[in-house]
Amino acid sequence: MAIPLIGAAAMAAGRAVAKKLATRAVGGITGAGAKQVTPVYRNMETGNVKIVLPSRIEAKEFSKFIGEKVSPKQYQQIQNKGATKMAKDIKSGAIAKAMAKAAEKRAK
């Protein structure tokens, strides 16, 4: 009786390990090190932000436009806040409501 229970437990453990390894292989982590990677490796944030050249150029142009000096990092933050606000407005339906109001005004 004990042998089938031990066998079933070993099979369940084997399936769990295989599932973890398959998940990590999909994420690009393979080989012997795949067993030692924590499951949250994809959610880690890095503090290093690389600023590419076009961002610097855009920051200079934006600085000229508003009349204040804006660093490339500040420019990126402004762009990210704008994109986040736009995504929230789209999800909440605020843009659709504004478009409906504008259509009503045009119809009058």
N, C-alpha and C positions, 0 to 999 in steps of 0.2 A: 504494500500500500504506500509506503513512504517513497518508493522510487518514482512512481508516476507524479507525485506532488513535487518532488525535487526537480524532475524533468520539466514540468509545466512552469515552475518558477524560473528555471534556467532559460527556457524558451522566451518567456516574457521579458526577462532582462536582456536577452540577445536582441529581441525586436526593438526595445527601447534604445539600445546602443546603436543599432543599425539606422534607426530613424534620426537620431542626433547626427550621425556621420553623414547621412544623406542630406539633411538640412544644411549642414555646414559646407558640404561639397557644392550645393547650389549657390551658396554665398561666396564660393571661391576659395574656401579653406579646405585643403586636402592633406593627405599624408599623416605621419605620426602625430604631428602637432594638433590635428583636428580634434583629438580626444581631450585636449587640455584647454580648449577655448571655451570661455563661459558663454552661456546662451544669449547674453545681452551684448555680444560684441558689435552687433549692427547698430545699437542705440547709443554707442559712445560718441560724445561730441569732442571735437578737437578744438583747441583754442587758437590754432594757427589759421589765419585767413590770408590767403594770397590775393593780392590786389593786382589785377592784370592791367596792362598798359592802356587799353581803351577806357577803363574805368577812370584812370588818372586824367586822360584827355577830357572825358565827359565832365569830371569834377571841375576842371579848369573852366570849361565852357559854362557850366552851371554857376560857378563863382562869378564870372563876368555878367551873367544874366541877372543874378540877384544882387550883385554889388557887394557881396561879402566873400571873404576867403573861406572855402569849404575844402577840407581834406578829403582824399579819396575814400577813407573809411567812413567819414560822416556822410559822404554822398551815397555810399552803399547802404548805410542805415536808413537814409531818407527813402531810397528806392525800395528797400525791403518793407518799410512801414507802409508805403503806398500800395505795394503789391498785396500785403496782408489785409489792408483795409478793403481793397477791391474784392479780394476773395471772400471776406466776411460779408460785404454788401451783396455779393452775388448769391451766397448761400442763404442770407436772411430774406432776400426778395426786395431789398431797398431799391435796387436799380430798376426792377420791374415796376415798382410803385411810382418812382420818379418819371419813368417813361410814360406810364398811364396818365399821370397828371399833365405832362407836357402834351400828350395827345388830346386830352380834354380841352386844354387851353387853345390848341390849334383848331379844334372843332367848333369852338364858340365864335 
